[in-house]
Amino acid sequence: MPQLLANEKELNSFVEKASQEKPNAKDGLGSTEIIRSFLERNTKELGLPLSESSDAAVLFYDSVFADVAKEKDGVELEKEDLAKLMKDILEKMAEQLELNPVYQEFA
């Protein structure tokens, strides 16, 4: 994930993909929920733990998004703000994983 954060072009590509999901999202879903859903579906590509793989993974996602939700929950964001929010979320995830790695088994 640090490589993604350092590579602006690749990061922008992910933001673009996430922002394309916005029109298809259920009504009432805020930007944070759309981003969380997108990240949980793209865990392998991003090097994130699978959200349903363990209690630790669930707690990881919940803790990262709890902080963000307090600030941005239910807010409709434009593409530029969505990009900043996604980058902030990915940075928080990288920090959390560095401090508390989430281990999982691969079958």
C-alpha positions in Angstrom: 0.0 0.0 0.0 2.8 2.5 0.6 3.7 2.1 -3.1 0.2 3.1 -4.0 0.3 6.2 -1.8 3.6 7.2 -3.4 2.4 6.6 -6.9 0.0 9.5 -7.7 -1.0 8.1 -11.1 -2.0 4.7 -9.6 -3.7 6.3 -6.7 -5.7 8.5 -9.1 -6.7 5.4 -11.0 -8.2 3.8 -7.9 -9.9 7.1 -7.0 -11.4 7.2 -10.4 -12.7 3.6 -10.1 -14.2 4.4 -6.7 -15.9 7.6 -7.9 -17.5 5.6 -10.8 -19.3 3.5 -8.2 -21.0 6.5 -6.7 -23.8 6.7 -9.2 -24.5 2.9 -8.8 -24.5 3.1 -5.0 -27.7 2.7 -3.1 -29.4 6.0 -2.2 -28.4 7.2 1.2 -24.9 5.8 1.1 -22.4 8.4 2.0 -18.9 8.7 0.5 -17.3 6.8 3.3 -19.5 3.8 2.8 -18.9 3.8 -0.9 -15.1 4.0 -0.3 -15.3 1.2 2.3 -17.3 -1.0 0.0 -14.8 -0.4 -2.8 -11.8 -1.1 -0.7 -13.2 -4.3 0.8 -13.9 -5.6 -2.8 -10.4 -4.7 -3.9 -8.4 -6.0 -1.0 -6.1 -8.2 -3.0 -5.1 -5.5 -5.4 -4.4 -3.1 -2.6 -2.7 -5.5 -0.3 -5.4 -5.1 2.4 -6.7 -7.9 4.7 -9.9 -9.5 3.6 -12.6 -7.9 5.7 -14.4 -11.1 6.5 -11.2 -13.2 7.1 -11.0 -12.7 10.8 -12.3 -10.6 13.8 -9.0 -8.7 13.7 -9.7 -7.7 10.1 -13.3 -6.6 10.9 -11.9 -4.5 13.8 -9.3 -3.0 11.6 -11.8 -1.7 9.0 -14.2 -0.6 11.8 -11.5 1.4 13.6 -10.3 3.1 10.4 -13.7 4.0 9.3 -15.1 5.0 12.7 -12.7 8.0 12.8 -13.5 9.0 9.2 -17.3 8.6 9.6 -17.3 11.1 12.5 -16.0 13.7 10.2 -17.5 12.9 6.8 -20.4 10.6 7.4 -23.3 11.2 5.0 -21.5 13.9 3.2 -21.7 13.9 -0.6 -18.2 14.7 -1.8 -17.1 15.9 -5.2 -14.4 13.9 -7.0 -11.5 16.0 -5.8 -12.7 15.7 -2.1 -13.4 12.0 -2.6 -9.8 11.6 -3.8 -8.5 13.4 -0.7 -10.7 11.3 1.6 -9.6 8.1 -0.1 -6.0 9.0 0.3 -6.5 9.9 3.9 -8.2 6.5 4.5 -5.4 4.6 2.8 -2.8 6.5 4.9 -4.7 5.6 8.1 -4.9 2.0 7.0 -1.2 1.9 6.3 -0.5 3.4 9.7 -2.8 0.9 11.5 -1.3 -2.1 9.6 2.2 -0.9 10.5 1.3 -0.6 14.2 -1.0 -3.7 14.4 -0.5 -6.1 11.5 -3.6 -8.2 10.6 -2.5 -11.8 9.8 -4.6 -14.1 7.8 -4.3 -17.5 6.3 -4.4 -18.2 2.6 -5.9 -21.5 1.5 
